[in-house]
Amino acid sequence: MLLSELAEKELIQVKDGARYGKLADTELLFNPKTGKIEGFEVFQKATSFFQANKANKKKEFIAWEEIILIGKDRILFNETDSSSEASEYS
C-alpha cells in the first residue's frame, strides 16, 4: 500500500470512537537511525471555535504498535499518548 493511499484514511480510536481526522493531517514520526515508523503526531480536536489555533492545541501521539486495523476507509487504533515520549523523534 502506498503512503498516498493511507493519507486519505480516517483515524478512529476504538476505545471511545473519537475521530482524529485523516492521516494526511498528522505528522509522521520515524527513527532517523533505523528509518522505522514510530507513529503519528496529531493535534487534539478543538472544543470551540476559539481553540481552533494549532498553537493552543495539545499534541497527541499514536504509536505504530497501537494500530489495530487498516481498513478500506479507516485506520483503527487503541490509544494515544499525550506525553513527550514522541518528541525524541521529531
Residue pairs with C-beta under 8 A, 6 or more apart in sequence:
1 70
6 23
6 70
6 75
7 22
7 23
7 24
8 22
8 23
8 24
9 22
9 23
9 70
9 71
9 73
9 74
9 75
10 19
10 20
10 21
10 22
10 23
10 73
10 74
10 75
11 19
11 20
11 21
11 22
11 23
11 26
11 40
11 42
11 62
11 74
11 75
11 77
12 18
12 19
12 20
12 74
12 75
12 76
12 77
13 20
13 76
13 77
13 78
13 79
13 80
14 68
14 76
14 77
14 78
15 78
15 79
18 45
19 45
20 26
20 42
20 45
20 60
20 62
20 80
21 42
21 45
23 40
23 75
25 42
26 40
26 41
26 42
26 62
27 40
27 41
27 42
27 90
28 37
28 40
29 37
29 38
29 39
29 40
29 41
29 61
29 86
29 89
29 90
30 36
30 37
30 38
30 89
31 38
31 89
32 89
37 64
38 63
38 64
38 86
38 89
39 61
39 62
39 63
39 64
39 65
39 66
39 86
40 61
40 62
41 59
41 60
41 61
41 62
41 86
41 90
42 59
42 60
42 61
42 62
42 80
43 54
43 57
43 58
43 59
43 60
44 57
44 58
44 59
44 60
44 82
46 52
46 57
51 57
58 82
59 82
59 86
60 80
60 81
60 82
61 80
61 81
61 82
61 83
61 85
61 86
62 77
62 80
62 81
63 81
63 86
66 77
66 78
66 79
66 80
67 75
67 76
67 77
68 76
68 77
68 78
69 75
69 76
